[in-house]
């Protein structure tokens, strides 16, 4: 009886060895360029951008040395999953800077967890960059109270939490209610915990904008933040050629 079992096992092992040898020969025959590459973090971006407008294209030729120096500081912060605060006058390229970051920075945690659809082959999906204005968050959240078909506040926040890069423009435009302050603080805290980059844009000065933020957000800025003061002359008198 034991001899029969041993013979059966030997046959199984021989088949396995044959299959393994065939697989090894197959992979060895593949050109180097076709070999599978491991996924590493941070991953080169090229993120899909949700909320992008035609006003913010790829062209950054018109921006000067001050803008470029500020961009590099913001890029370093973004690539560490930090919180960027861009403040200062209108037309100084703050929003353009945000879109250029979304296209060129290497963000941490920029992929969703893999989905295994076919056996053991993982399928990866890139998290998007999301651009919106602060008031959109609060309006959508309040609509969820009265509309059954509307996304819940939890769903709204989850979508924003999941973004590889979140850009909140006109961050100072709020009703200054506890609800709005708590909502923004919760969102910033969630993204802080997940090590995902966030950028707040405002036309206010540094002290004026700080006065509109909760102590918790100010603490996050001090810990992982980068303040970009855009105090140079407006570029709107010289628009990029692809800007409408």
Steps between C-alpha positions, in 0.01 A plus 500: 500500500774742599690415180198602290472830688871570452473426126201732468681778680805451277282543191344818642841646585631412153207684338556804722868505414417485128254789529752709696773434243267601216404826677866582568590446134204716393596794724865469405403528131313829547672821382618713790257777410200272552597389847258596775619788714426523872283788615680734737405815690506783426378432146543733205188704481305589187196496725154535352385847611136538601364853487760632256407800291635627168642800682783290644688325223853364482673827415707659778741696280371840612576442867822649633778400736302572816215277384738220406680515833167489682387209280806295595430558870138397453606192301730384780215533749253323269734207448520448875119496531494841666258792520574793267354844564519737201395852593528848352368718219280402209658403170831385649474141372391322819241278331728443202764384749256249645418351159868486405568312824225253414666432165864482604543409869560147630234452766512240776212250525368598157352158419195328636556155657530240221192313383548132414262424215677218316657255736809650659548786251462837676325787325610847608299820474654844547340737746397830336591857578184692592456875458200678650411815690434486871140612467426198276580266790266681738215541248513132402511396865195711590307370198549148632269584793194557281552285191467124524682442172793726597829353627530493879753717680703187567507417127594857410787502748615151399537607137713798607699293750586248228654752259875477450510881495217724621490866393253723686477844339352810665549322830408816692146513355292341775204591712723490808269248662609221732363246252723627220805532725452145632450363149820657367696398812380140472597485133849641566551259792394198291740591223775565755452149640513350150815700401333659198592846373250785530519858371291790631486813282388841619517861386539618860827583670664254739366647825153563356472142377636352823220680685243299301650159586444274799786443748516138379569600139756758609672226701513278190648786298771550761575128504494399132417824319663735257390862461539645150469879499410612148568870532641570154325693223194348333566298185154551357623778273709236321303178461636169371426444133275200573298682766148609410 
